[in-house]
């Protein structure tokens, strides 16, 4: 289960990096990487900025929650098992 959570954390991290890279540093909406004017016309400049910002915050929150849950899972499953194996 911990392996699945680790893979999920890695996937969310990659998505978060992509969403952050899509953002225009000047706050001007979706950059030309997603089609420039056609993307702005489809969503509108304000909507596309809000969508990317909400996606960034949502992915960041999900990432933090998954990290906390995984930490709790590892500590409950006996994180000392690796130390016991080494000492034998």
N, C-alpha and C positions, 0 to 999 in steps of 0.2 A: 504494500500500500504506500509505503514511503517512497518507493521508486516511482510510482505513478504520480504522486504529488510533486516530486522533484522534476519530472518531465513536464507536468502542467505549469510549474513555476518557470521553467525555461521557456516554454511556449509563450506564456504571458509576458515574459521579459522581452522576447523578440518582438512581439506585437507592440509593446510599449515603446521600444526603440523606433519602430517604423512610424508609429503615430507621432512621436516627437519630431522625427526627421521631416515629416510631411508639413509640419507647421511652418508658416512664414515667420521669420524672426521679427519682422516689423509689424506683425499683426494684420496683414493685409488680406487674409483669407487663404484659400487653398492655393498652393504654389503651382507653377507650371508642370510639376511632376505628375499631377493628376489630371492633366488636360487643360489647364489654364482657364480660359474664358468659358469653355463648355461646362466645366465643373462649377464655376461661379454662377453661370446662368441656370444650371439645373437646381442647385441648392439655394442660390442667392449668397452674396458675400457674407452677410451676417450669420446666416444659418450654417454655412460651411465652417466658419470659425467657431461657432458654438458647438457644432457636432464634434469637431476635432478636439476642442478643449474638454468637452464632457467625456469623450473617449479616453483622453489622457488621464483625467482624474479617476474615472471608473477603473481603468486598468491598473493604475497605481494603488488604489484602495484594495482591489482584488489581490494584487501581488503581496501587499503587506499582510492581509488576512491569511492568505495561503501560507506565507512564511511562518506566521505565528502558529497556525494549525499544525504545520509540519513539525515545528519545534516541539510542540506539546506531544504530538504522536511519537516522536523519537524519544523524548524523555519518559513517556509512559511505557514504551515497549522495551525499556531496559537499555539505555544507552551505554550501560556498563558491560554489556555482553562482549563488546570488542576488547575491553580491557581484560576480562576474564579469559578470553581465548588466548590472548598474548601471554598471560601469566602461567598458563598450564604447561 
